Amino acid sequence: MIKDLRPRRGKEILPPMIEEGEHEHQDFKFAISDARKIARSISAFANNDGGRLLVGVKDNGVIAGVRSDEDIYVVEQAAEMYCVPPQEIDVRAYQVEGNVVYQVDIHPAGIGKPVQVVEEGNRRRAYYRVADENISAHSLMVKAWMAQRKALGNASGILITEAEQRLLAVVGECGDEGASLNELHTMMRVSRATAERALINAYMMGLIDFASNGNEFTALPRN
């Protein structure tokens, strides 16, 4: 629960963060009216590597201040009621020239992914952060996250089969640009379903990573 949020001086703290602009790990929020919309941002950050919301900052970086103290409780509602599983957030308040800005830190979900949003009609959808946008997570990413969570992050019982070996060879051959799902199953000379299973297993074993722009899915070598 959010309790006492006494604003601290933010003159030296906020401007450097705002100068970064909106990016993969930062989003500006001025109008807070829709808890479900905020939940999408929380989901996107949690399913990536975490991030922060600066509430009371306009899209152009102007510090306008929060319009109401109730705004932060809408954010809390988004994290607790519209995110599955519920997410813990850290909140700090800063004051600059009479304007109050809330910094909301969202932690990476780790093996708790996917963090999904309860959409209208009780549908659930996971989001992912790409640059300064929240996108719907690719279905294969969601499958891999769910498989990893089901295994509780313990992939010691998974054996590297010939399919995973082929996949690793293809990903290695493609280098830092990675390989799309179509490229994988074509170059591996296996069915699409076999390529998907190999990809999920390789991800669970920590052998590969992946990225998506909402449409295209790319398997990447693990750094």
Contacts in CASP RR format, 6 or more apart in sequence:
PFRMAT RR
TARGET T0000
AUTHOR 0000-0000-0000
METHOD contacts of the structure
MODEL  1
MIKDLRPRRGKEILPPMIEEGEHEHQDFKFAISDARKIARSISAFANNDG
GRLLVGVKDNGVIAGVRSDEDIYVVEQAAEMYCVPPQEIDVRAYQVEGNV
VYQVDIHPAGIGKPVQVVEEGNRRRAYYRVADENISAHSLMVKAWMAQRK
ALGNASGILITEAEQRLLAVVGECGDEGASLNELHTMMRVSRATAERALI
NAYMMGLIDFASNGNEFTALPRN
1 76 0 8 1.000
2 72 0 8 1.000
2 73 0 8 1.000
2 76 0 8 1.000
2 91 0 8 1.000
5 72 0 8 1.000
5 91 0 8 1.000
5 92 0 8 1.000
5 93 0 8 1.000
5 102 0 8 1.000
6 93 0 8 1.000
7 93 0 8 1.000
7 94 0 8 1.000
7 95 0 8 1.000
7 100 0 8 1.000
8 92 0 8 1.000
8 93 0 8 1.000
8 94 0 8 1.000
8 95 0 8 1.000
9 94 0 8 1.000
9 95 0 8 1.000
9 96 0 8 1.000
10 94 0 8 1.000
10 95 0 8 1.000
10 96 0 8 1.000
10 101 0 8 1.000
11 96 0 8 1.000
11 97 0 8 1.000
13 94 0 8 1.000
14 54 0 8 1.000
14 63 0 8 1.000
14 94 0 8 1.000
14 96 0 8 1.000
14 101 0 8 1.000
15 96 0 8 1.000
17 26 0 8 1.000
17 52 0 8 1.000
17 54 0 8 1.000
17 103 0 8 1.000
18 28 0 8 1.000
18 54 0 8 1.000
18 57 0 8 1.000
18 61 0 8 1.000
18 63 0 8 1.000
20 26 0 8 1.000
21 28 0 8 1.000
21 61 0 8 1.000
21 132 0 8 1.000
22 28 0 8 1.000
22 59 0 8 1.000
22 132 0 8 1.000
23 131 0 8 1.000
23 132 0 8 1.000
24 48 0 8 1.000
24 49 0 8 1.000
24 129 0 8 1.000
24 130 0 8 1.000
24 131 0 8 1.000
24 132 0 8 1.000
25 45 0 8 1.000
25 48 0 8 1.000
25 49 0 8 1.000
25 50 0 8 1.000
25 51 0 8 1.000
25 52 0 8 1.000
25 129 0 8 1.000
26 51 0 8 1.000
26 52 0 8 1.000
26 53 0 8 1.000
26 54 0 8 1.000
27 41 0 8 1.000
27 45 0 8 1.000
27 51 0 8 1.000
27 52 0 8 1.000
27 53 0 8 1.000
27 54 0 8 1.000
27 132 0 8 1.000
27 134 0 8 1.000
28 53 0 8 1.000
28 54 0 8 1.000
28 56 0 8 1.000
28 57 0 8 1.000
28 58 0 8 1.000
28 59 0 8 1.000
28 61 0 8 1.000
29 38 0 8 1.000
29 41 0 8 1.000
29 53 0 8 1.000
29 54 0 8 1.000
29 55 0 8 1.000
29 56 0 8 1.000
29 57 0 8 1.000
30 55 0 8 1.000
30 56 0 8 1.000
30 57 0 8 1.000
30 58 0 8 1.000
30 59 0 8 1.000
30 64 0 8 1.000
30 65 0 8 1.000
30 67 0 8 1.000
31 67 0 8 1.000
32 38 0 8 1.000
32 55 0 8 1.000
32 66 0 8 1.000
32 67 0 8 1.000
32 71 0 8 1.000
32 74 0 8 1.000
32 75 0 8 1.000
33 74 0 8 1.000
34 74 0 8 1.000
35 74 0 8 1.000
35 75 0 8 1.000
35 77 0 8 1.000
35 78 0 8 1.000
35 81 0 8 1.000
35 82 0 8 1.000
36 78 0 8 1.000
36 82 0 8 1.000
36 117 0 8 1.000
36 118 0 8 1.000
36 119 0 8 1.000
36 120 0 8 1.000
37 78 0 8 1.000
38 53 0 8 1.000
38 74 0 8 1.000
38 75 0 8 1.000
38 78 0 8 1.000
38 82 0 8 1.000
39 78 0 8 1.000
39 79 0 8 1.000
39 82 0 8 1.000
39 83 0 8 1.000
39 117 0 8 1.000
39 118 0 8 1.000
40 117 0 8 1.000
40 127 0 8 1.000
40 134 0 8 1.000
41 53 0 8 1.000
41 106 0 8 1.000
41 127 0 8 1.000
41 134 0 8 1.000
42 78 0 8 1.000
42 79 0 8 1.000
42 83 0 8 1.000
42 87 0 8 1.000
42 89 0 8 1.000
42 106 0 8 1.000
42 115 0 8 1.000
43 83 0 8 1.000
43 114 0 8 1.000
43 115 0 8 1.000
43 116 0 8 1.000
43 117 0 8 1.000
43 126 0 8 1.000
43 127 0 8 1.000
43 134 0 8 1.000
44 127 0 8 1.000
44 128 0 8 1.000
44 129 0 8 1.000
44 134 0 8 1.000
44 135 0 8 1.000
45 51 0 8 1.000
45 52 0 8 1.000
45 106 0 8 1.000
45 108 0 8 1.000
45 129 0 8 1.000
46 83 0 8 1.000
46 87 0 8 1.000
46 106 0 8 1.000
46 107 0 8 1.000
46 108 0 8 1.000
46 109 0 8 1.000
46 113 0 8 1.000
46 115 0 8 1.000
47 109 0 8 1.000
47 113 0 8 1.000
47 114 0 8 1.000
47 115 0 8 1.000
47 126 0 8 1.000
47 127 0 8 1.000
47 128 0 8 1.000
47 129 0 8 1.000
47 137 0 8 1.000
47 145 0 8 1.000
48 108 0 8 1.000
48 128 0 8 1.000
48 129 0 8 1.000
49 108 0 8 1.000
50 106 0 8 1.000
50 107 0 8 1.000
50 108 0 8 1.000
50 129 0 8 1.000
51 105 0 8 1.000
51 106 0 8 1.000
51 129 0 8 1.000
52 103 0 8 1.000
52 104 0 8 1.000
52 105 0 8 1.000
52 106 0 8 1.000
53 75 0 8 1.000
53 102 0 8 1.000
53 103 0 8 1.000
53 104 0 8 1.000
53 106 0 8 1.000
54 101 0 8 1.000
54 102 0 8 1.000
54 103 0 8 1.000
54 104 0 8 1.000
55 66 0 8 1.000
55 71 0 8 1.000
55 72 0 8 1.000
55 75 0 8 1.000
55 101 0 8 1.000
55 102 0 8 1.000
55 103 0 8 1.000
55 104 0 8 1.000
56 63 0 8 1.000
56 64 0 8 1.000
56 65 0 8 1.000
56 66 0 8 1.000
56 67 0 8 1.000
56 71 0 8 1.000
56 99 0 8 1.000
56 100 0 8 1.000
56 101 0 8 1.000
56 102 0 8 1.000
57 63 0 8 1.000
57 64 0 8 1.000
57 65 0 8 1.000
57 101 0 8 1.000
58 64 0 8 1.000
63 96 0 8 1.000
63 97 0 8 1.000
63 99 0 8 1.000
63 101 0 8 1.000
64 99 0 8 1.000
65 99 0 8 1.000
65 100 0 8 1.000
65 101 0 8 1.000
66 72 0 8 1.000
66 100 0 8 1.000
66 101 0 8 1.000
66 102 0 8 1.000
71 102 0 8 1.000
72 91 0 8 1.000
72 102 0 8 1.000
72 104 0 8 1.000
75 89 0 8 1.000
75 91 0 8 1.000
75 102 0 8 1.000
75 104 0 8 1.000
76 89 0 8 1.000
79 86 0 8 1.000
79 87 0 8 1.000
79 88 0 8 1.000
79 89 0 8 1.000
80 86 0 8 1.000
80 87 0 8 1.000
81 118 0 8 1.000
82 117 0 8 1.000
82 118 0 8 1.000
83 115 0 8 1.000
83 116 0 8 1.000
83 117 0 8 1.000
83 118 0 8 1.000
84 115 0 8 1.000
84 116 0 8 1.000
84 117 0 8 1.000
84 118 0 8 1.000
84 124 0 8 1.000
85 112 0 8 1.000
85 115 0 8 1.000
87 106 0 8 1.000
87 107 0 8 1.000
87 109 0 8 1.000
87 115 0 8 1.000
88 107 0 8 1.000
89 104 0 8 1.000
89 105 0 8 1.000
89 106 0 8 1.000
89 107 0 8 1.000
90 104 0 8 1.000
90 105 0 8 1.000
90 107 0 8 1.000
91 102 0 8 1.000
91 103 0 8 1.000
91 104 0 8 1.000
91 105 0 8 1.000
92 102 0 8 1.000
92 103 0 8 1.000
92 105 0 8 1.000
93 100 0 8 1.000
93 101 0 8 1.000
93 102 0 8 1.000
93 103 0 8 1.000
94 100 0 8 1.000
94 101 0 8 1.000
94 102 0 8 1.000
94 103 0 8 1.000
95 101 0 8 1.000
109 115 0 8 1.000
111 148 0 8 1.000
111 149 0 8 1.000
111 152 0 8 1.000
111 153 0 8 1.000
112 145 0 8 1.000
112 149 0 8 1.000
113 126 0 8 1.000
113 145 0 8 1.000
113 148 0 8 1.000
113 149 0 8 1.000
114 126 0 8 1.000
114 137 0 8 1.000
114 141 0 8 1.000
114 142 0 8 1.000
114 145 0 8 1.000
114 146 0 8 1.000
114 149 0 8 1.000
115 126 0 8 1.000
116 124 0 8 1.000
116 125 0 8 1.000
116 126 0 8 1.000
117 124 0 8 1.000
117 125 0 8 1.000
117 126 0 8 1.000
117 127 0 8 1.000
118 124 0 8 1.000
119 125 0 8 1.000
125 136 0 8 1.000
125 137 0 8 1.000
126 136 0 8 1.000
126 137 0 8 1.000
126 141 0 8 1.000
126 142 0 8 1.000
126 145 0 8 1.000
127 134 0 8 1.000
127 135 0 8 1.000
127 136 0 8 1.000
127 137 0 8 1.000
128 134 0 8 1.000
128 135 0 8 1.000
128 136 0 8 1.000
128 137 0 8 1.000
128 138 0 8 1.000
128 141 0 8 1.000
128 212 0 8 1.000
128 214 0 8 1.000
129 135 0 8 1.000
130 211 0 8 1.000
130 212 0 8 1.000
130 213 0 8 1.000
130 214 0 8 1.000
135 212 0 8 1.000
135 213 0 8 1.000
135 214 0 8 1.000
136 214 0 8 1.000
137 212 0 8 1.000
137 214 0 8 1.000
138 212 0 8 1.000
138 214 0 8 1.000
138 217 0 8 1.000
140 181 0 8 1.000
140 196 0 8 1.000
140 199 0 8 1.000
140 200 0 8 1.000
140 210 0 8 1.000
140 217 0 8 1.000
141 210 0 8 1.000
141 212 0 8 1.000
141 217 0 8 1.000
143 196 0 8 1.000
143 200 0 8 1.000
144 199 0 8 1.000
144 200 0 8 1.000
144 203 0 8 1.000
144 204 0 8 1.000
144 210 0 8 1.000
147 200 0 8 1.000
147 204 0 8 1.000
148 155 0 8 1.000
148 203 0 8 1.000
148 204 0 8 1.000
151 158 0 8 1.000
151 204 0 8 1.000
153 204 0 8 1.000
155 201 0 8 1.000
155 204 0 8 1.000
155 205 0 8 1.000
155 206 0 8 1.000
158 201 0 8 1.000
158 204 0 8 1.000
158 205 0 8 1.000
160 205 0 8 1.000
161 198 0 8 1.000
161 201 0 8 1.000
163 188 0 8 1.000
163 190 0 8 1.000
163 194 0 8 1.000
163 195 0 8 1.000
163 197 0 8 1.000
163 198 0 8 1.000
164 198 0 8 1.000
164 201 0 8 1.000
164 202 0 8 1.000
164 205 0 8 1.000
164 207 0 8 1.000
166 188 0 8 1.000
166 189 0 8 1.000
166 190 0 8 1.000
166 198 0 8 1.000
167 184 0 8 1.000
167 188 0 8 1.000
167 195 0 8 1.000
167 198 0 8 1.000
167 199 0 8 1.000
167 202 0 8 1.000
167 208 0 8 1.000
167 219 0 8 1.000
168 202 0 8 1.000
168 207 0 8 1.000
168 208 0 8 1.000
170 179 0 8 1.000
170 183 0 8 1.000
170 184 0 8 1.000
170 187 0 8 1.000
170 188 0 8 1.000
171 178 0 8 1.000
171 179 0 8 1.000
171 184 0 8 1.000
171 208 0 8 1.000
171 219 0 8 1.000
171 220 0 8 1.000
171 221 0 8 1.000
172 221 0 8 1.000
173 187 0 8 1.000
174 183 0 8 1.000
175 221 0 8 1.000
176 220 0 8 1.000
176 221 0 8 1.000
177 218 0 8 1.000
178 218 0 8 1.000
178 219 0 8 1.000
178 220 0 8 1.000
178 221 0 8 1.000
179 187 0 8 1.000
179 218 0 8 1.000
179 219 0 8 1.000
180 216 0 8 1.000
180 217 0 8 1.000
180 218 0 8 1.000
180 219 0 8 1.000
181 192 0 8 1.000
181 195 0 8 1.000
181 196 0 8 1.000
181 199 0 8 1.000
181 217 0 8 1.000
181 219 0 8 1.000
184 195 0 8 1.000
184 199 0 8 1.000
184 219 0 8 1.000
185 191 0 8 1.000
185 192 0 8 1.000
185 194 0 8 1.000
185 195 0 8 1.000
188 194 0 8 1.000
188 195 0 8 1.000
188 198 0 8 1.000
190 198 0 8 1.000
199 208 0 8 1.000
199 210 0 8 1.000
199 219 0 8 1.000
202 208 0 8 1.000
202 219 0 8 1.000
203 209 0 8 1.000
203 210 0 8 1.000
206 222 0 8 1.000
207 222 0 8 1.000
208 219 0 8 1.000
208 220 0 8 1.000
208 221 0 8 1.000
208 222 0 8 1.000
209 219 0 8 1.000
209 220 0 8 1.000
209 221 0 8 1.000
209 222 0 8 1.000
209 223 0 8 1.000
210 217 0 8 1.000
210 218 0 8 1.000
210 219 0 8 1.000
210 220 0 8 1.000
211 217 0 8 1.000
211 218 0 8 1.000
211 220 0 8 1.000
212 218 0 8 1.000
END
